């Protein structure tokens, strides 16, 4: 047998073994969970607030007039911070509990127009949604959000509690 034929046979045998090995390992490799590592440099905002900054409360005025409430928060830290302004309208402890139809809440847009705000309710407390109000304040920036409340039920009683959620 010549060296040329011998090398050809060795090469064919090597290829055949490699193909057979891949054919046998294919299903096993496909069934094995692959570990993946994803490196992320962007900081993710927590889904829930880590703290709240409570602002001065005021009684709900049920005179049929609109009353403005301003929520102001300054980011005094050296880093950007995700925040969300929120209004709570709390029912008296002894009741009656407020219903979302008892008051109308609007938010002033950047253009100066008033936009209606949907209210959630839980155990007599009406509240504005945090997830839609989230924004990032740069270091040293100030958030100023102006709301307008109108009690549509003259018998409505409660406390207006503005606050800022910190993420």
VENBEL-V185433 format. One line per field, one symbol per residue. ss: DSSP state (@ for helix, = for strand, . for the rest). psi: psi as a letter, one per 40 degrees, with the letter a starting at -180 (. if undefined). burial: # if it has 24 or more other ideal C-beta (glycine too) atoms within 12 Angstrom, else .. Layout:
ss: ???
psi: ???
burial: ???
//
This chain:
ss: ..@@@@@@@@@@@@@@@@@@@@@@@@@@@@@...................=========......=========......==========.........@@@======.....===..====..====.....====....==========.......========.
psi: hiddddddddddddddddddddddddddddehhhhihhhhehhihidiieiihhihiiihhgeeihhihhhhhhgeieiihhihiihhhhiideiiiiidedihhihhideeihhihihiihfehiiihddeeiihhiheihhhhhihhhheheehiahhgiihhh.
burial: ....................................................#.#....#......#.###.#.#.....###########......#.#.######.........#.#....#####.#..###.#.....#.#######.#..############
//
